[in-house]
Amino acid sequence: MNSLVLLIVSIAVLVVGYIFYGGWLCRQWGVGENKEETPAHSMEDGVDYVPAKAPVLMGHHFSSIAGAGPITGPINAALFGWLPVTLWILVGGIFFGGVHDFGALFASIRHKGQSVGEIISANMSRRAKRLFLIFAYLTLLLVVAAFASIVASTFGVKLDEAGAVDYAASASNASVAMVSLLFILIAIVFGFCVYRRNAPMSVASVVGVLAIVLIMAVGMNWHPIYLTNNQWMIIVGIYIAIASVTPVWILLQPRDYLSSFLLYAMLIIAVIGVVGAHPAIDAELFPAFAGFAVTNESTGVTSYLFPVLFTTVACGAISGFHSLVSSGTTSKQLDKETDAKPIAYGGMLLECVLAVLTLCAIAYARKIGTTAGATDIFAGGIAGMVAAIPGLQGAQNVLYTLLVLTYSAFCLTSLDTATRLARFMFQEFWLEPGQTVKDVDSGWKKTLVNPYVSTAITVVIGIALGMTGYAKIWGLFGAANQLLAGLGLLAVATWLGNIGRNNKMFLFPMAFMMVVTICSLILTVKDQIGLIGAGGADWGPYAQTVLAVLLIVLAVILVIEGIQTLMGKNTKNA
């Protein structure tokens, strides 16, 4: 198989899916039929509810949902071969992930821009809402811990054998850190100029892109800040605490919009590499199908295509985190209802393109022996393909640095979005059905729903977990994330059923993701009990076992309530 053929076929399938299936979803749900203002207008508060132009909101949404997921997922799932991963990306993106993201956004704007938890509360029960919000909040804390740790590691210094800073080896990280700091500064300036000085978006965008090029040049040649990982963790914690409560127009919207240009540039560079080099996928190095059960020769661990493929490739096919973004930040900024399809459904399918490009990068990285890690595989594979084009041989090092920087920018974008989402989850947990934060005017609940208090609690726990032992339970994230996806599908299905709209497109994806999740969690319990039985286990296997059992119970309870709602036997607000 030639990588260019794989890319062309995949893009063609995704375009057809967007036009025909996405259009059909709009007609079935009545997207655009509601002539009322979206929550961004009707509830505008200048902080969280702020209308955004479609390109700006697309930048925020795409940067937030993409993160590192569509890169690391296919890389980790590549052991099964490129064919099953590609099929899951295409089928999952069109019929699972796109429906999930689009549905969550559409349902949220019809529920005052509130989260999936409030949709569950309004259409299932208050108990189901609280169970969901506890689970979603804990999952987001894990995301904050993991992404803060990833960002800090890409910024932090490397030490030599004596424990001293190795400045030569740390220069690349210091450069990425410097560019990232300057990026935040130009985002603030961009937001101020566009939203407070009414600068034309076209002019501001051109100047913004030029500023990105400038700060990259500055950062690569001047990077005086050399700090340890823990020092960066504290700085990142301070940053996300501020980012979570500042008005979205001054930081979140402009930074994510400008970040999207890095993302688009990365996609263009990757496409140029595939088109220009069009390397064949070596069947020995990267087979089409490696089997339903694959054993890692170095660890002896056997992975099974079902359910591992469907929990590993998440962001490139379907990811529960997306429903939190759609219903958490994107819905509060949507200018008009018809923008939902290109932003949510289109954003998901564009992420599928990135996942397919990652497969092409894996194939070339294996060919040239670049397999040191996810960042190295992706950046090395793409940069290597571009450098293989006649006349571009000298561009490899610059492109590699650019791609690593973009990867880091993804993580930082997803990190501050996850922090704001966790703040929303924490606040909504204390609200009664139909209540908003503004409706709580006294008592201890008023303190807990205060954005500064809820943010402080979230950041302290998340950063502390990131600096200690989050890796001990990170193995549960894949299943937990896909359980979120299944619950997001369930929430929207119950709402559509309650208002008399067609919800059948949710039923199979929901059932499939629930089965995938429960099977994955059962395997996790089996594996962790085996580790405990072997003796010498630390607290990690015990924690994973307990949490996995709790997640199974949670899934069963919510599925039962969902089925009762779909069958008309549920008593809301129980």
N, C-alpha and C positions, 0 to 999 in steps of 0.2 A: 504494500500500500504506500502510495506517495502522500506525504504530509499535506501538500497543496490540495490534492483531491479530497482528502479528509476534511480540510477546512472549508472548501467550497461547498461540498455536499452538506456539511453541518450548518453553514450559514443559510443556505437555501431552505433547508428544513425549518430553521428557526424563523425565517422571514415569512414563510407560508403559514406557520403556526400563529405568528403575531397577527397577520392580516385576517385570516379566516377564523381561527379558534378564539382569538382575542376579541374580534368583532362580534362573534356569536355570544360570548360572555356578556358583552355590553348590552346586547338586546335582551338577553334572558334576565338580567338583573335590573334593567331600567336605568343604566348609567346615563346621566345627562337629562333625565326626565324631571328631576327635582329642580325647580327654578329658584329655590331659596338660596341664600348666600351660604357658602361653606363656612365651617367654624372659624377659619382663619380671619374671616371678615366679621361674622356675627358675634364672635367672642374675642376679638382682637384686644390684646393687653400690652403689646409692645415688648413682651418678654418671651413667652412660649408660643402664643397665637399671633403670628405675623404672616400676612400673605406674601408669597414669593413668586416671582416670575418662573414659568415652567423650566427654562434652562438652568436657573439657579437651584431650584428645588430638585431637579434631576441630578445636578452635581452633588447635592447633599445626600440624596437617597442612594445613589449609585455608590458613592464613596463609602457610605456607612455600611451598606449591605455587603459590599465586595470584601473589604478588609483583606486578610490573607487567605480566606477560606477557599476561593476558587483556584488558588495556586497549591496550597498544601494538601487539599482533599484529593485531587487527581494524582498528585505525587505519591501519597500514601496508599492509594488504591491501585496504583499501577502494577502491583504484583500480580493482579488477576489478568493483566493484558489490556491493550488499548480498546478492544472492541466492546466488552461489557461496560467499561467506564464511559465510552462515547454514547452507547445506547441509553444508559441511565441519565447522562447529561441532557440528551435531546428529549427523551420521553419525559423524564422528570421535570425539566424546565418548562415544557409546553403544557403538560397536563397536571403536574403537581405543584411545582414551585411558582409558576406564573399565576395559577389560579389562587394559590395560597396568599401570595403577596398582594395581588390585585383585590382579592376578596377582603383581606384584612383592612386595607386602606379604604375601600368603599364602605365597608361596615362601620369603620371608625368615624368617617365624616357624617354618617347618618346617626351617630351617637355622640355628638358634641365634640368630636375629635378625641374621644377617650380611648383607653387601651382595650385590648382583647379581654382583660379582666372585667371591665365594665360591660362589655358586650355579653359576656357570660352571665353577669349579674342580672342584666335586663332580660335575658332570654332563657336562662336556666334557673339558677338560684344564687342567693348570697353566699351560701356555704361553698358552692362550686367556685364562685369568684375568689373567695379568700384562699381556698386551696391552690387555685391557679396562681394567684399573685405571690403567695409564699414561694412556690416552686419557681416562678419566673424571676423573682427577686434574688433568690439564692443562685440561680443560673447566671444572672447578670453579674453578681458578685464574683463568680468564678471567671467570667469574661474580663471583668475589670482587673482582677489579679493577674490573669494570664497575659493580657495585652500590655498591661503596665510593665510586667517583667520582660516581655519581648522588646518593647520600646527601650527600656533601660539597658537591655543587653546590646542593642544596636547603637546606643549612645556611649556606653561605658568603656572605660579603658581596659586594656589587656595588660596583665602583669607578667614579668619574667620569672625565672626560676627562683630569684631571690625575693620575690614579692614586690619589686619596684615596678613603676609604670614603664611599660615598653612603648615609648613614644612613636617609634616607627610603625609598630604593629597596630597602634591605636589611632593612627592618623585618619584612617578611613572612617572609623566610628565618630571621631571628633568632627570630621567634615559633615557627616550626616546630621549630627546634633546641631551644628552651627546653622546649617541650611534650614532645619526644622524650626529653630528659634526665630530666624529671620522670616520664615514663612508665616508664622503667627503674626508677626508685626505687620507685614504687608496685607494680611487678611483684615486686620483691624482697620487699617487705612482705607482699604477697598470698601469695607462695609460703611464706614463713615462717609466716604465720598458719594457712594451710590444712594444710601438711604437718608442721609442728612444734608447732602449738598446737591442731590438730584443729578449727579453726573450720568451722562448717557451710558447705558449698559454696554453698548458696543465699544465705545471708547475706553471705558473702565476695564473691559475684558482684555483688549489689546495691551493696554498699559500693564495690567496684571500679569499677563503672560510674559511680557518683556521683563517685568520685575522678577518673575520666577527664574528666568534665564540669568539675570544679573546676580541674584542671591546664590544661585548654584555656582556661578563663577567665583563669587566671594568666598563661599563656604569651602570650596575645593582648594583654595589657595590661602585662606586665613581661617584657622580654627584653633584659637588659643585655649578653649575650655576642655580640660581633661579631668573628668570626675569618675568616681567608682559607680558601679551599678546601684548600690544602695543610696548613694547621694542623688542619683538620677531618679530613683524611685520616689524619693521625697519630693523632688522638684515636679515630677509628673503628677504626683498626688495633689500638690498645690494647684497645678495648672488645671486638672480636670475638675477640682472643686470650684474654681472660678468659672470655668467653661460651662458648668452645669447650671449656674444661676444667672449668668449674664444674658441680656437679651439676645435672641438668636440672630438678629440682624447685624450685630457688631462682631461676632466671632464665628458661630456655628455655620450660618448660611454662607458668608464670604469665604471662610477657610475651606469648607467642603466644596464650594463651587470652584475655587482655584485649584484645590486638590484634584478635582475631576479632570482638569487639563493635563495633569501628570498621568492620570489613569488613561485618558484618551491617547496621549502621546505614547504610552507604553503599548497600548493596543495597536497603534499604527506601526510602531517599530517592530512589534512581533509579526504583524501581517507582512510588512516589507521583508522581514527575514524569511518567512515561510514562502512567499511568492518568489523572492529573488534567489534563494538557495534551493527551494522545493526539494528537500532531501527525502529520500525513500526511508521508510520505517524498517529498520533491520529486524527481520523475523526472529533471529536468534537472540538479539539484545533486548528486543521489546516485542514479544509475540502478541498476536491478535487475542489469543485466549490461552491462559496458563493453567486453567482447571478450576473446578468448583472448590477445591481445598488446596491451599498452597502453604508449604512449610518453609519457614525462614531457616536457611542453612546455618546461620550464625547463632540464632537463639533457640532453634528447635521448636518454636511456637507455630502451630498450625492455624491459619485464618481461613474462614469459610466465606465464600462469596455471598451467601445469604446468612446472616444479615449484615456482614461487615461492610460490603460495598455501599449499602444504603445509609449507613451511619457515618461512613468515612467521607464520601462525596456528598456534602451537604450544601454549602453555599453555591456550588455550580449546578445544583439540581433542585433541591428544596431545603430550606433551613428555617427552623423555628424562630431564630433571631430576627429574621426578616419581618415577621408579623409584628414583632415588638417595635421595630423601626417604622413600619408602615402606619401602625396605630398609635405610635408614641410621639414621634417628632414630625414625620412627613404629613400626617393628616392635619396637624395644627398649622401647616404652612400652605396647604393646597389652595391655590387661587380660585380654581373652578373645577367642577366635578369631572368634566371631560378630560382634564389633565391626568386623571388617575390611571388610565390605560397606558399611555406612553411612559409614565414615570414608574409605575409599579410592575405592570406586565412586561413593558419594554425593557425596564431596568433589569429584571430577572433574566430575560433572554440575552441581553448584552453580557451579563455575567456568565451565561453559558458559553458565549464565544470566547471569553477569557479562559474558561476551563478547557475548551478544546485546544486553544493556543498553548496552554500548559502541557497538554499531551504531546504536541509537536515539539515543544522544548525538551520534554523528558526524552523523547526519541533521539534528538540530536545530542543532548547532554550525555546520554549513555554511549553514543557513538564516539564522542571525543574524550570520554572518561571524566566528565565533570559531575561528580555524584556525592559531594561533601555534605549536602544538606539541602533543604527546600529552597532557600534563597539562592544557593550556589547552582542548583539544578536549573531553576527557572531563569535567573539572570545570565548564567553561563550558557545555557542552551540558546536563548534568544540572541544574546550578543554574539555567540559563535556563528549562528546562522547568518546574521547580518554581515559579519566579518568575512564570511565565505563568498559574498557577492563581489565580483571583480571591482576594484577601485575603492572598496570600503574596508580593506584589511586593517587599517590603523584605527578604526573606530571602536574596536572591541572593549578596551579598558574604560573609555568614557561611557559607553553604553552600559557596561556592567555596573558602574557606579551610579548611573542614572536609575537603573532598574532597582538596585538595592535601596536607593533613596525613596523611590516610589513605593516599594514594599513597606518601608518604615512609615511612610505617610499614610498608607492604608491602615496600618495598625493604630496609629495615633488618632485617625479619624473615627475608627470604630470604637476606640477607647472612650473618647469624650462623649460620643453618642450613647454608648452603653451606660455611662455614668448618669447622664440626664434621664435615660429610660428607667434606670434603677430608682432614681429619685421619684419619678412619676409612679412607679409600682408601689413604693413605700407610702407615698401620700394617698394613693387610691385605696390601699388596704383599709384605712381607717374611715373611709367615707361610707355613708348609707346609700342604698340604691337611689340613683338619680341625683345625688348630691355632687357638688363640685367643691374644690378647695376653698373658693370664695364664700361658700355657704357656711363654713365652720367658723363661727365668730367668738367662741369662748371654750374654756375648759382645757383639759390635757390634750385633747385631740387637736386643738388649734396649734399647740406647740409641736406636735409630731408631724402635722402636715405643713409646717413652715418649711419653705424650700431650703433655707440655710441649715436648719436642723437635720432634715432628711438627707441633704447632700453630705453634711459632715459625718453622719453615721455611716453612710454608704462608702465614702472615700476612706475613712479610717479602717473599716473592716476589709475593704478590697485591697488596699495597699499593704496592710498587715498580712493578709493571706498571701499576697504576691511575694512578700519578703520572707515568708516562712515555708509553708508546706503545701501550696496549692497543687504542685505536681503529683502529690500523693493521691489526689482524687480526680485529677484531670482526665483519667481514662474513662470516667463516666460522662464526660461532656458530650461526646458524640450521640449517645443514646438520649441524654437529657435534652439536647438541642432538637432532636427529631421527635421527641415526645411533645415538645413545645409546638412543633409543626403540626402534629396530629391534633393537638388541642385547639390550635388556631383554626384548622379546617373544620373541626367540630363546632366551634363557636359561631363561625360564619354560616355554616349549614343550618344550625338551629335558628338563627335570626332570619335567614331567607325563608325557611319553612314557616316561621311564625307570621311573616308578612305575605305569604302566599306566592313567593317567587320560586323558580326552579332551583333546587339545590342538589340535584342528582350528580352534578359534576364534582361535588365534594365527597360523596359517599365512599367510592372506591379508594381514592387517594388517602382519605382519613383512615379507613379500615386497614389499608396496607401499611401505613406509617405506624399505626398502633401495634400491629403484629410484629413489624420490624423492631420496634422499640422494646416490646416485652420480650421477644426472643433474645435480643442483644443483652438485656438486663439479666435474663436467666443465665445466659452464658457467663456474664460477668460474675454473678453470684457463685456459679460452679467453679470458675477459675480462682476466685479469691478464697473460697473455702479450701481449695486445694493448696494454695500458698500457706494458709493458716495451719492446715493439717501437717504440712511439711516441717513446721517449726521455724522459729527464728524470725517470724514476720513482725514488722513494726506496726504502727497504728494504721497505716494506709489500707491494707487489705480488710481490716475490721471496718474502717469507715466506709470503704466502697461497698462492702457487703450490706451494711445497715442501710446506706443511702439507696442502693439499688432495690432492696426490698420495699423501702418506702415509696420509691418511684413507681414500682409495679402496682402497689396498693392505690396510689394516687391515680394512675392511669385507669385502673379498673373502676374506681368510684366515679370518675368524671365521664367515662364511657357509658356507664349505666345511667347516669343522670342525663347524658346527651341523648341516649336512645329513648328514654322516657319522654324527653322534650319532643323529639322528632315524632313520637307516637301519640303526642298530646296528653300524656299522663303526668306531666311534671307540675308541681306546685311552686311557682316562682316565689323568690324571697324567703324560702324556707331556712 
